[in-house]
Amino acid sequence: MAVRCRGFAAGLLALLAVGCVEDGSVIGPPPVDVPFDPQATANSIFSLRFAADNAIVAQVRTIAEVLGLSDPPANRVAHSRARATDDRLNLLRVLEPRSLERAVANIAAARASSRIPLFPINYLGKEFVFDPNIDAYVEHGDRGPENGVRFELYVVDLSSGLPALPLRPFGFVDLMDESDAVSTRLRVRAFDTSAGGALPVADYVVDGAFATGGNGVSVSLLSEGFVEDRNGRFDFELDELLESDDGARITRVTSDHRVVSAEGTEVRLLVDGDLSFDGSHADLLFRMDIDGSAGLTLVDLGVLNGSQDGKIRHGGRVEALVGGTVSTPTFADVAGRGFTNAELAALDEILIGIDDVLVFVGEAYVPLADLFAF
């Protein structure tokens, strides 16, 4: 096998800097073989736990609720996040894809034919502040954006989703209608004014579009941007496609979600599969890439009606086999040395990382869904 070294005449330092070429490819240092550490991997994605509780996203949801643009009881049920009862199947079912498809389709069709605004027309350009006496936002002035509305932002009580008392305002959020005849597009921009300026703390869009076919309705949901609060910043790109099959009475889900935490951990979650219209059946594949634990960890997981079967890889090696159910997973160590209780708990946390991404995706889509009042 021929090996050609470039830069030999320039000396050993140049040779090391430039490297060698074997059959036309550059030879670099051998990849570092980092042993799999479930606890380090779990810790690297723990910050995603805070993404779903982001105060900006929570408050946008509250704004839609107190304005009567969504039904509060349904909203509270849909966004309950009790770990004991909400697993990744429930998190997907909570999107109520069948209802969402029809809601997006109806709104988009109405917009295409008559240019109905996303917000009630009498709200456009208005600014609102929260009145704790009636737990509602009230009109305060005309400083809102021309194509949307402005709301004062407050420190939120995450247990209720409402501004905490006493009220502690720290900025404002503009919700803007950037829709066209093809898609319904909401833009969310939030600013922190507590230090005297206007520091951007959120800027993202949520876009819904639909198409009809012979078998049903197809809905595309897109969201991208960033949100930031005391828990950190999260940059994200979310892409959800829901395709209903009226004959089979199922909705096909195809998702590609990417979330990057302030610590630099990047998690990409791919979801592909079917949900029945009544929520009784789910046949789904999950693939999660985690890059932030001194190596790349891959989770490949198939779930059929709650029973799961999959693998956890690290650095290209299969490290653990996953079985059991979504709520009670089991893990087998392929190396045969056995996992400690702490490592088993960490492996469970890695799977919960899938749930965390799904929770954040649901929360990011909530403003648009609430405005559709589905």
LOLO-918575 format. One record per residue: x, y, z of N, C-alpha, C in turn; residue in one letter; residue number from 0. Coordinates in steps of 0.001 Angstrom, whole numbers. Each point is the difference from the previous one (the first is absolute). Layout:
BEGIN
SITE       nxx       nyy       nzz      caxx      cayy      cazz       cxx       cyy       czz   resn   resi
SITE         X         Y         Z         X         Y         Z         X         Y         Z      A    NUM
...
//
This chain:
BEGIN
SITE       nxx       nyy       nzz      caxx      cayy      cazz       cxx       cyy       czz   resn   resi
SITE       859     -1190         0      -859      1190         0       890      1233         0      M      0
SITE      -203       877      -968       856      1170      -120      -418      1074       989      A      1
SITE       992       553       695      -245      1105       930       893      1153      -415      V      2
SITE      -586      1156      -241       753      1181      -405       -89      1033      1106      R      3
SITE      1136       505       463        15      1032      1028       351      1328      -646      C      4
SITE      -838       987       287       243      1331      -553       754       834      1022      R      5
SITE       823       870      -483       664       949       876      1269      -524       638      G      6
SITE       520     -1148      -456      1192      -573       626      1179       962       -89      F      7
SITE       133       649     -1155      1126       908      -180       -58      1177       948      A      8
SITE     -1164       340       471      -143      1143       900       282      -394      1439      A      9
SITE       312     -1274       251       355      -389      1353     -1118      -734       702      G     10
SITE       352      -551      1135      -929      -839       742     -1215       760       484      L     11
SITE       178      1244       444     -1144       766       497     -1014       227     -1101      L     12
SITE       466       336     -1172      -913       201     -1124      -690     -1305      -355      A     13
SITE       762     -1118        87      -595     -1301      -318     -1145      -302       956      L     14
SITE       221       241      1300     -1039      -257       982     -1196       913      -191      L     15
SITE       271      1228      -401     -1097       959      -167      -848      -329     -1209      A     16
SITE       666      -411     -1096      -740      -238     -1226      -606     -1387       -22      V     17
SITE       716      -998       518      -516     -1361        56       440      -823     -1186      G     18
SITE      -428     -1225       -19       325      -929     -1067     -1238      -291      -811      C     19
SITE       244      -465     -1239     -1092      -372      -880       133     -1470      -347      V     20
SITE     -1005      -791       295        -6     -1411      -342     -1071      -225     -1048      E     21
SITE       436      -398     -1183      -936      -221     -1105      -891      1217      -215      D     22
SITE       590      1177       122      -741      1213      -306      -786       572      1154      G     23
SITE        41      -611      1196      -754       539      1126       953       475      1081      S     24
SITE      -396       988       756       844       563      1047       -80      -880      1244      V     25
SITE      1159      -339       543        57      -765      1242       198       976      1146      I     26
SITE      -950        56       897       127       836      1178       252      -852      1212      G     27
SITE       -51       588      1181       179      -793      1214     -1143      -990       156      P     28
SITE       261     -1157       565     -1073      -984       160     -1105       562       887      P     29
SITE     -1244      -352      -289     -1099       515       817       132      -471      1436      P     30
SITE      -357       866       910        67      -340      1414     -1121      -985       322      V     31
SITE       376     -1121       562      -980     -1031       351      -479       272      1426      D     32
SITE     -1084       772       110      -512       388      1308      -966     -1072       495      V     33
SITE       262      -592      1154      -921     -1011       524     -1384       600       236      P     34
SITE     -1013      -812      -156     -1371       453       220      -225       233      1486      F     35
SITE      -473      1190       324      -315       364      1382     -1452       467        27      D     36
SITE      -941      -859       387     -1414       396       -15      -272      1263       806      P     37
SITE       687       153      1137      -259      1161       848       476      1284      -664      Q     38
SITE      1176       -45      -650       489      1189      -710      -932       359     -1146      A     39
SITE      -485     -1019      -713      -924       255     -1104     -1295       609       513      T     40
SITE      -548      -565      1076     -1237       532       571       198      1430       481      A     41
SITE      1138       269       640       259      1354       488       117      1002     -1136      N     42
SITE       528      -454     -1146       209       922     -1116     -1313       494      -588      S     43
SITE     -1082      -778       162     -1288       431      -563      -972       449      1084      I     44
SITE       479        92      1241      -918       356      1084      -557      1404      -165      F     45
SITE       787       902      -597      -471      1379      -153     -1237        83      -880      S     46
SITE      -239     -1029      -833     -1215        18      -817     -1244       -66       869      L     47
SITE       168      -480      1245     -1135       -69       916      -652      1370       179      R     48
SITE       839      1058       -73      -520      1339       221      -669       597     -1237      F     49
SITE       272      -587     -1153      -534       582     -1232     -1520        36        10      A     50
SITE      -615     -1068       486     -1461       -68        -6      -622       993       968      A     51
SITE       784       447       997      -510       954       982       413      1427      -324      D     52
SITE       438       232     -1225       450      1350      -341     -1095      1016       276      N     53
SITE       336      1035       762     -1001       963       464      -630       771     -1153      A     54
SITE       761       251     -1057      -553       750     -1130     -1081      -818      -688      I     55
SITE       323     -1262      -306      -974      -852      -668     -1219      -217       881      V     56
SITE       229      -203      1304     -1121      -200       921      -912      1216        24      A     57
SITE       590      1192       -54      -824      1198        91      -771       273     -1284      Q     58
SITE       592      -339     -1133      -734       136     -1263     -1232      -885        25      V     59
SITE       167     -1218       556     -1150      -896       125     -1066       629       890      R     60
SITE       439       615      1115      -934       632       922      -724      1163      -663      T     61
SITE       729       764      -802      -619      1127      -697     -1137      -477      -891      I     62
SITE       241     -1048      -771     -1048      -529      -859     -1176      -497       821      A     63
SITE       298      -573      1158     -1062      -557       831      -873      1100       600      E     64
SITE       647      1031       592      -799      1022       682      -749       889      -981      V     65
SITE       443        27     -1246      -746       760     -1005     -1203      -772      -531      L     66
SITE      -163     -1220       465     -1123      -797      -464       229      -625     -1356      G     67
SITE      1264       -17      -444       289      -600     -1301       173     -1511       101      L     68
SITE        32      -522      1211        23     -1450       207      -813      -303      1244      S     69
SITE      -383     -1237       122      -834      -408      1117       889      -399      1173      D     70
SITE       -49       714      1133       918      -272      1104       -29     -1435       516      P     71
SITE     -1162      -619       236        44     -1370       511       723      -958      -941      P     72
SITE      -296       114     -1302       659      -880      -965      1495       285       -32      A     73
SITE       352      1292        94      1402       381       -25       740      -600      1186      N     74
SITE      -589       111      1179       668      -526      1185       203     -1504      -103      R     75
SITE     -1006      -707      -509       130     -1442      -146      1074      -327     -1026      V     76
SITE       -25       712     -1123       926      -301     -1091      1446       213       398      A     77
SITE       263       905       923      1378       344       301       407      -376      1413      H     78
SITE      -725      -934       577       435      -604      1256      1264      -797      -277      S     79
SITE      1020       178       852      1266      -663      -265       435      -888      1166      R     80
SITE      -950      -583       704       355      -883      1105       755     -1207      -548      A     81
SITE      1220      -207       466       825     -1085      -516      -650     -1365       244      R     82
SITE      -796       -91      1079      -580     -1300       330     -1028      -455     -1018      A     83
SITE      -607       953      -715     -1083      -363      -911       292       335     -1446      T     84
SITE       922       926      -271       256       414     -1371      1274      -639      -532      D     85
SITE      -135      -923      -934      1158      -550      -671       -11       492     -1441      D     86
SITE       959      -480      -795       128       572     -1338     -1196      -316      -890      R     87
SITE      -697     -1089       250     -1192      -277      -794     -1105       981       333      L     88
SITE      -180       280      1293     -1011       984       387       349      1379      -532      N     89
SITE      1304       313       -12       411      1312      -482      -324       166     -1481      L     90
SITE       109     -1079      -767      -372        80     -1405     -1517        22      -154      L     91
SITE      -692      -811       792     -1456       -34      -108      -625      1328       404      R     92
SITE       663       733       921      -561      1238       497       -94      1056     -1099      V     93
SITE       776      -189     -1078      -122       923     -1133     -1357      -129      -683      L     94
SITE      -719     -1078       288     -1290      -246      -638       102       269     -1499      E     95
SITE       857      -743      -697       297       342     -1396     -1235       111      -879      P     96
SITE      -993      -855       261     -1202        76      -837      -673      1358       146      R     97
SITE      -162       463      1247      -618      1301       238       864      1122      -547      S     98
SITE      1325      -140       189       897      1048      -465       -23       112     -1517      L     99
SITE       -41     -1131      -678       -70        35     -1458     -1202       805      -471      E    100
SITE     -1155      -321       572     -1222       679      -433        35      1480       360      R    101
SITE       536       308      1195        50      1396       418       895       824      -919      A    102
SITE      1217      -541      -279       914       719      -884      -600       124     -1394      V    103
SITE      -606     -1079      -474      -586        26     -1337     -1118      1030       -92      A    104
SITE      -866        43      1004     -1115       945       -23       483      1441        33      N    105
SITE       965       279       898       523      1365       101       706       410     -1294      I    106
SITE       855      -904      -508       744       324     -1220      -937       198     -1188      A    107
SITE     -1032      -836       -93      -954       144     -1094      -749      1318       104      A    108
SITE      -364       375      1225      -704      1268       189       895      1175      -363      A    109
SITE      1276       -98       369       933      1087      -320       163       130     -1510      R    110
SITE       125     -1142      -682       232        38     -1443     -1170       629      -736      A    111
SITE     -1196      -156       549     -1176       497      -703      -400      1415       415      S    112
SITE       265       358      1247      -511      1298       453       994       820       804      S    113
SITE      1252      -493       135      1045       743       702      -373       308      1446      R    114
SITE      -571      -961       700      -329       180      1408      1291       123       801      I    115
SITE       144      1026       852      1232       152       771       109     -1077      1073      P    116
SITE      1229      -286       402       219      -992      1038      -565       465      1334      L    117
SITE        87      1303       263      -533       571      1229     -1320       717      -295      F    118
SITE      -862       112      1014     -1183       850      -185       435      1392      -441      P    119
SITE      -675       538      -994       467      1244      -630        50      1166       974      I    120
SITE      -849       -25      1034         2      1109       956      1174       -77       969      N    121
SITE       801     -1064       -50      1181       -98       849      1253       506      -699      Y    122
SITE       -15        92     -1323      1203       353      -740       530      1363       420      L    123
SITE      1316        61       251       640      1244       399      -148       336      1467      G    124
SITE      -681      -835       756      -265       319      1399      1089      -564       919      K    125
SITE       116       625      1165       879      -468      1061      -870      -381      1194      E    126
SITE       384     -1117       682      -795      -495      1117       902      -223      1220      F    127
SITE      -581       243      1176       676      -291      1267      -882      -938       806      V    128
SITE       601      -707       943      -744      -995       765      -666       648      1206      F    129
SITE     -1269      -320       208      -756       466      1164      -219     -1199       921      D    130
SITE       714       -56      1147      -117     -1169       878     -1355      -120       672      P    131
SITE      -788      1080         2     -1319       -57       627      -969      -874      -789      N    132
SITE       235       -92     -1297      -899      -807      -824       755     -1091      -754      I    133
SITE      1314      -158       295       834      -995      -679      -129       105     -1512      D    134
SITE       134      1185      -510      -149       207     -1444       841      1199      -421      A    135
SITE       376        14     -1277       647      1167      -574     -1057      1011      -412      Y    136
SITE       315      1274       225      -928      1070      -368       737       991      -894      V    137
SITE      -751       635      -871       583       950      -945       616      1176       742      E    138
SITE      1212       397      -472       736      1051       704       425      1147      -921      H    139
SITE        44      -245     -1297       433      1061      -901       103      -504     -1419      G    140
SITE       661       830      -853       102      -311     -1426      1454      -160      -437      D    141
SITE       821      -606       860      1422      -133      -334       343     -1375      -566      R    142
SITE      -993      -770      -378       254     -1315      -575       388        81     -1459      G    143
SITE       516     -1087      -551       366       -29     -1424     -1246        89      -879      P    144
SITE       186       570     -1173     -1132       207      -903      -677     -1306      -392      E    145
SITE       780     -1062      -114      -560     -1286      -442      -193      -974      1157      N    146
SITE       -82       505      1226      -144      -906      1129      -348       719      1289      G    147
SITE       422      -595      1111      -321       528      1322      1238       -70       883      V    148
SITE        16       856      1035      1116        32       958      -539      -260      1400      R    149
SITE       750      -794       766      -385      -298      1374      1178       221       933      F    150
SITE      -305       565      1162      1017       120      1035       387     -1408       463      E    151
SITE      1317      -200       232       490     -1281       503       292       109      1493      L    152
SITE      -319     -1069       708       194       -40      1441       713     -1293       388      Y    153
SITE       593         8      1186       495     -1250       570     -1205      -915       204      V    154
SITE       114     -1242      -483     -1145      -910       -23        82     -1017      1138      V    155
SITE     -1146      -285       591      -131     -1118       931      -253     -1241      -854      D    156
SITE      1035      -838      -161      -114     -1122      -924     -1015     -1041       460      L    157
SITE      -367        22      1280      -999      -964       452     -1387       343      -529      S    158
SITE      -259      1304      -236     -1309       406      -508        56       504     -1427      S    159
SITE      1196       388      -460       128       580     -1330      -370      1467       -44      G    160
SITE      -389       567      1130      -395      1405        69      1137       836       563      L    161
SITE         6      1326      -262      1001       867       622       -38      -122      1521      P    162
SITE      1201      -115       598        97      -152      1455      -362      1312       691      A    163
SITE      -529      -123      1199      -348      1171       809      1030       164      1121      L    164
SITE       391      1250       324      -398      1224      -706       591        29     -1407      P    165
SITE      -675       714      -896       444        57     -1389      1409       564      -106      L    166
SITE       825      -672      -790      1372       447      -232       243        68     -1502      R    167
SITE      -377      1120      -626       205       123     -1451      1482        95      -322      P    168
SITE       397      -606     -1141      1403       100      -396       169       279     -1480      F    169
SITE     -1094       115      -764       151       258     -1419     -1324      -104      -719      G    170
SITE        68      -284     -1291     -1224      -131      -784       208     -1015     -1110      F    171
SITE     -1105      -511      -523        38      -935     -1109      -947       489     -1082      V    172
SITE       458       -37     -1229      -831       327     -1159      -376     -1293      -714      D    173
SITE     -1294      -200      -220      -501     -1109      -805      -468       585     -1314      L    174
SITE       585      -439     -1109      -267       622     -1299      -511     -1021     -1002      M    175
SITE      -962       418      -768      -585      -832     -1038       783       220     -1290      D    176
SITE       781      -989      -407       771        70     -1236      -521     -1023     -1010      E    177
SITE     -1293      -262        57      -616     -1014      -860      -124       486     -1433      S    178
SITE      -153      -968      -896      -360       304     -1371     -1075      -994      -424      D    179
SITE      -303       -41     -1277     -1075      -871      -467       360     -1479        98      A    180
SITE      1288      -298       166       443     -1396        25        77      -538      1419      V    181
SITE       516       796       923       209      -499      1357      -427      1038      1031      S    182
SITE      -297      -500      1179      -295       849      1149      1268        81       830      T    183
SITE       539      1198       155      1331       171       596       -58      1019      1133      R    184
SITE       363      -460      1187        65       861      1174      1457       254       344      L    185
SITE       357      1267       205      1353       317       450       -58       505      1432      R    186
SITE       909      -487       806        69       364      1417      1348       665       243      V    187
SITE       -21      1254       463      1222       714       356      -166       567      1394      R    188
SITE       941      -328       897       -82       451      1386      1272       745       372      A    189
SITE      -147       986       888      1116       847       409        -9       165      1517      F    190
SITE      1211        -3       564       195       251      1427       414      1468       163      D    191
SITE      -805       769       733       277      1425       185       426       316      1429      T    192
SITE       265     -1045       808       287       234      1419      1297       765       224      S    193
SITE       943       -67      -953      1279       693       160         6      1358      -682      A    194
SITE     -1151       428      -487       -99      1320      -606       -43        -5     -1510      G    195
SITE       560     -1016      -641       -68       -91     -1444     -1113      -943      -425      G    196
SITE       166      -588     -1181      -957      -988      -494       798     -1180      -530      A    197
SITE       316      -953       900       826     -1141      -341      -881     -1110      -564      L    198
SITE       255      -484     -1240      -820     -1077      -553       155     -1280       823      P    199
SITE     -1100      -585       414        27     -1259       742      -796     -1094      -708      V    200
SITE      -640       328     -1092      -672     -1012      -809      -271       570     -1379      A    201
SITE       186      -804      -990      -352       374     -1367      -194     -1303      -769      D    202
SITE     -1243      -364      -219      -258     -1236      -732     -1310       107      -751      Y    203
SITE      -158      -849      -989     -1226       -46      -790      -627     -1375       150      V    204
SITE     -1304       -38      -110      -754     -1251       -43      -870        79     -1238      V    205
SITE       144      -986      -878      -642        58     -1306      -828     -1256      -219      D    206
SITE     -1237       168      -420      -860     -1138      -309      -547       111     -1414      G    207
SITE       118     -1061      -762      -527       -25     -1360      -666     -1347      -234      A    208
SITE      -888       -68      -974      -725     -1237      -235      -168      -260     -1489      F    209
SITE      -316     -1263      -294      -359      -389     -1364     -1019     -1122       110      A    210
SITE      -896       -61      -941     -1012     -1062        -7       315      -989     -1114      T    211
SITE      -349     -1250       243       200     -1044     -1001     -1179      -952        -4      G    212
SITE       119     -1043      -777     -1105      -936       -98      -269      -773      1266      G    213
SITE      1038      -160       859      -160      -811      1204      -212       814      1265      N    214
SITE       218      1323       -59      -162       790      1212       725      1319       -89      G    215
SITE       452       482      1147       634      1310       104      1438      -168       477      V    216
SITE       904       786      -576      1394        19       409       315      1370       592      S    217
SITE       610        12      1177       325      1249       683      1489        25       306      V    218
SITE       631      1116      -329      1403       211       307       116      1068      1081      S    219
SITE       703      -310      1082       258       954      1065      1503       238        75      L    220
SITE       393      1259       -67      1408       366        49       208      1045      1084      L    221
SITE      1124       -74       683       351      1024       973      1509        75        82      S    222
SITE       536      1202        87      1438       159       160       302      1341       640      E    223
SITE      1112        42       722       411      1228       664       673      -314      1320      G    224
SITE      -169       884       982       601      -232      1305      -883       601      1090      F    225
SITE       139      -553      1186      -602       568      1201      1046       -48      1098      V    226
SITE       -90       946       927      1009       100      1051      -646       541      1263      E    227
SITE       368      -575      1133      -417       555      1288      1053      -395      1027      D    228
SITE      -342        98      1300       994      -262      1043       543     -1429       -60      R    229
SITE      -734      -914      -622       456     -1380      -111       969      -223     -1154      N    230
SITE       147       992      -872       909      -151     -1125      -675       296     -1320      G    231
SITE       779      -145     -1060      -480       262     -1354      -131     -1321      -748      R    232
SITE     -1027       -63      -845      -217     -1179      -825      -243       450     -1432      F    233
SITE       871      -425      -901      -217       215     -1427      -654     -1260      -553      D    234
SITE      -934       171      -911      -727     -1177      -452      -499       131     -1422      F    235
SITE      -162     -1153      -631      -636      -137     -1308      -950     -1195       113      E    236
SITE     -1271       227      -173     -1015     -1036       181      -783      -163     -1290      L    237
SITE      -223     -1239      -391      -682      -288     -1258      -907     -1206       223      D    238
SITE     -1292       221       -93      -979     -1063       241      -917      -110     -1211      E    239
SITE      -174     -1213      -508      -920      -243     -1095     -1029     -1024       460      L    240
SITE     -1268       367      -100     -1108      -878       379      -835      -277     -1245      L    241
SITE      -147     -1275      -357      -746      -380     -1197     -1094      -986       396      E    242
SITE     -1236       420      -154     -1105      -886       396      -396      -919     -1144      S    243
SITE      -373     -1210       365      -532      -985      -943     -1403      -337       483      D    244
SITE      -991       614      -649     -1375      -174       452      -454     -1448       -93      D    245
SITE       484      -728     -1017      -419     -1384      -165       525      -891      1111      G    246
SITE      1291       154       332       604      -813      1056      -231       585      1384      A    247
SITE      -502      1221        60      -262       705      1257      1270       116       848      R    248
SITE      1086       390      -686      1253       230       702       588      1324      -465      I    249
SITE       869       546       816       792      1165      -368      1462      -404         1      T    250
SITE       675       238     -1109      1430      -294       -85       767      1215       500      R    251
SITE       912      -234       911       812      1060       604      1426      -123      -499      V    252
SITE       537      1090      -548      1406        55      -405       596      1261       603      T    253
SITE       943      -147       931       543      1147       725      1512        29       -97      S    254
SITE       539      1204       -35      1446       203        34       234      1222       864      D    255
SITE       477      -216      1227       153      1086       966      1460       112       444      H    256
SITE       481      1226        62      1377       260       436       -31      1083      1068      R    257
SITE       567      -309      1156        50       950      1111      1440        90       479      V    258
SITE       504      1220       164      1358       225       477       -69       836      1269      V    259
SITE       573      -515      1085       -27       724      1269      1168       962        83      S    260
SITE       -68       893       991      1066       978       181      1329      -671       310      A    261
SITE       -66     -1193       608      1229      -718       321       645      -610     -1228      E    262
SITE      -686        50     -1134       566      -514     -1235      -425     -1401      -361      G    263
SITE      -836      -615       830      -486     -1330      -340     -1035       104     -1103      T    264
SITE       218      -742     -1066      -950       -24     -1109      -728     -1338        -5      E    265
SITE     -1311        64         4      -816     -1201       -40      -885        77     -1237      V    266
SITE        46     -1050      -793      -867       -85     -1166      -901     -1224       164      R    267
SITE     -1290       224      -131      -966     -1074       176      -793      -189     -1282      L    268
SITE        13     -1216      -517      -794      -369     -1162     -1095      -948       466      L    269
SITE     -1230       276      -407     -1134      -849       346      -736      -349     -1284      V    270
SITE      -350     -1271      -141      -690      -437     -1200      -946     -1130       384      D    271
SITE     -1263        91      -433      -933     -1080       302     -1443       420      -109      G    272
SITE      -869      -814       590     -1444       189      -140      -673       120      1358      D    273
SITE     -1025       871        48      -889       124      1149     -1426      -180      -497      L    274
SITE      -775      -815       706     -1399      -152      -395      -783      1250       369      S    275
SITE     -1095       250      -712      -798      1190       241      -472        87      1444      F    276
SITE      -351     -1142       597      -534        28      1368      1093      -109      1062      D    277
SITE      1263       -30      -411      1095       -34       955       251     -1341       635      G    278
SITE      -709     -1054      -442       130     -1307       636      1185      -799      -518      S    279
SITE       567       395     -1135      1063      -777      -624      1140       930      -419      H    280
SITE      1224      -439       273      1180       764      -409      1087      -964      -427      A    281
SITE       568       234     -1157      1091      -814      -530      1066       982      -481      D    282
SITE      1030       234       808       903      1112      -226      1463      -432        96      L    283
SITE       844       711      -751      1444      -161        80       607      1309       479      L    284
SITE       890       -76       972       696      1166       520      1500      -183      -242      F    285
SITE       647      1074      -421      1459        -7      -132       509      1316       577      R    286
SITE       792       -89      1046       518      1201       648      1523         4       -59      M    287
SITE       575      1084      -525      1439       213       -30       352       981      1115      D    288
SITE       958      -372       821       456       891      1075      1473       270      -232      I    289
SITE       366      1253      -200      1391       365      -211       362      1029      1065      D    290
SITE       618      -433      1050       328       921      1073       479      -752      1213      G    291
SITE       278     -1286      -158       449      -821      1125      1331      -658      -343      S    292
SITE       926       805      -529      1323      -480      -415      -101     -1088     -1055      A    293
SITE     -1010        83      -823      -198      -971     -1063     -1437        20      -447      G    294
SITE      -298      -757     -1035     -1343       -17      -555      -746     -1218       514      L    295
SITE     -1154       238       610      -849     -1081       487     -1257       -47      -843      T    296
SITE      -344     -1178      -464     -1184      -196      -816      -978      -904       736      L    297
SITE     -1272       382       -19     -1061      -838       537      -920      -349     -1156      V    298
SITE      -123     -1287      -301      -942      -482     -1008     -1053      -811       727      D    299
SITE     -1249       409      -120     -1041      -597       817     -1274      -178      -805      L    300
SITE      -517     -1216        -8     -1302      -258      -591     -1020      -190      1103      G    301
SITE     -1173       622      -135     -1043       -94      1010     -1293      -420      -682      V    302
SITE      -587     -1060       495     -1273      -474      -506      -960      -120      1174      L    303
SITE      -962       925        47     -1000         9      1069       621       -62      1391      N    304
SITE      1078       740       196       602        85      1318      1157      -941       235      G    305
SITE        68     -1117      -727      1130      -919       115      1138       492      -888      S    306
SITE      1220       -62       500      1107       572      -749      1142      -991      -169      Q    307
SITE       752       233     -1067      1122      -856      -347      1032       860      -703      D    308
SITE      1198        61       533       975       871      -643      1408      -179       523      G    309
SITE       879       916      -424      1415       -45       351       484      1397       350      K    310
SITE       983        50       880       724      1235       286      1442      -225      -438      I    311
SITE       463       808      -950      1365      -105      -512       833      1183       498      R    312
SITE      1282      -213       101       913      1093       343      1296      -222      -768      H    313
SITE       417      1022      -749      1218      -130      -794       -62     -1135     -1000      G    314
SITE     -1207      -301      -479      -166     -1047      -993      -212     -1391       575      G    315
SITE       128      -164      1297      -170     -1306       627     -1367       -96       679      R    316
SITE      -605     -1169       -69     -1223      -245       752       391      -224      1458      V    317
SITE      -541       840       879       340       -78      1414     -1120      -608       840      E    318
SITE     -1246       211      -405     -1120      -486       799     -1160      -352      -911      A    319
SITE      -703     -1050       374     -1239      -373      -668     -1163       470       854      L    320
SITE     -1013       573      -652     -1139       571       708     -1223      -866      -242      V    321
SITE      -725      -295      1064     -1239      -750      -111     -1028       549       953      G    322
SITE      -941      -833       390     -1023       435       934     -1042       869      -647      G    323
SITE      -532       933       765     -1017       924      -483       522      1424        67      T    324
SITE      -757       919      -585       399      1397        28        86       509      1430      V    325
SITE      -945      -379       831       -13       483      1384       942      -787       911      S    326
SITE       308     -1257      -360       898      -828       815      1009      -692      -914      T    327
SITE      1043       707      -408       976      -590      -921       921      -979       714      P    328
SITE       578      -925      -764      1025      -897       502      1244       156      -865      T    329
SITE      1175      -282       600      1255       184      -705       892     -1223       197      F    330
SITE       613      -451     -1074       939     -1119        53      1363       493      -474      A    331
SITE      1026      -295       767      1357       421      -318       632     -1018      -957      D    332
SITE       296       406     -1234       540      -948      -977      1430      -414       335      V    333
SITE       695       828       816      1374      -350       383        32     -1059      1094      A    334
SITE     -1123      -186       667       -90     -1059       991       507       345      1382      G    335
SITE       490      1226       206       514       351      1323     -1114       385       972      R    336
SITE     -1164       385      -565     -1124       396       843         0      1492       294      G    337
SITE     -1201       567       105      -140      1415       324      -255       166      1491      F    338
SITE       581      1046       565      -324       351      1381     -1376       654        36      T    339
SITE      -555       142      1208     -1299       657       131        62      1430      -503      N    340
SITE      1113       689       264       151      1383      -470        34        50     -1524      A    341
SITE       660      -975      -617        53       -30     -1464     -1361      -334      -589      E    342
SITE      -739      -901       638     -1352      -310      -476      -886      1236        68      L    343
SITE       116       772      1082      -774      1239       123       396       986     -1089      A    344
SITE      1307        40      -310       468       916     -1049      -517      -421     -1364      A    345
SITE       -30     -1304      -269      -544      -478     -1269     -1465       386      -141      L    346
SITE      -736       -78      1100     -1396       431       -20       -81      1494      -305      D    347
SITE       926       787       569        20      1436      -265       274       290     -1475      E    348
SITE       832      -823      -628       286       201     -1421     -1286      -150      -809      I    349
SITE      -812     -1011       323     -1270      -174      -707      -962      1134       316      L    350
SITE        47       501      1238      -852      1139       350       388      1217      -841      I    351
SITE      1263        18      -471       401      1080      -904      -870        53     -1240      G    352
SITE      -485     -1150      -478      -946        -8     -1119     -1275       728       404      I    353
SITE      -485      -312      1212     -1205       662       490       208      1503       111      D    354
SITE      1187       404       492       263      1423       182       -64       754     -1321      D    355
SITE       577      -592     -1044       -62       660     -1311     -1447        92      -472      V    356
SITE      -770     -1073       176     -1401        24      -428      -809      1022       782      L    357
SITE       271       124      1304      -690      1017       799       312      1394      -541      V    358
SITE      1276       256      -278       373      1320      -504      -634       273     -1362      F    359
SITE       -15     -1010      -852      -646       161     -1307     -1464       365       181      V    360
SITE      -688      -746       885     -1407       300       250      -199      1405       522      G    361
SITE       875       423       916      -131      1346       563       248      1066     -1068      E    362
SITE       969      -235      -875       277       988     -1045     -1169       139      -960      A    363
SITE      -689     -1129      -275     -1142        53      -909     -1270       514       678      Y    364
SITE        11        43      1332     -1214       385       730      -576      1341      -430      V    365
SITE       808      1060      -157      -613      1280      -373      -846       -90     -1267      P    366
SITE       511      -679     -1014      -764      -124     -1237     -1240      -864       209      L    367
SITE       168     -1113       728     -1129      -876       252     -1060       727       823      A    368
SITE       428       793       997      -967       737       815      -746      1035      -823      D    369
SITE       711       624      -905      -668       998      -843      -993      -663      -936      L    370
SITE       253     -1261      -363      -978      -746      -769     -1147      -476       872      F    371
SITE       220         8      1332     -1023      -431       962      -428     -1435      -272      A    372
SITE       984      -880      -228      -364     -1393      -248       -92      -765      1315      F    373
//
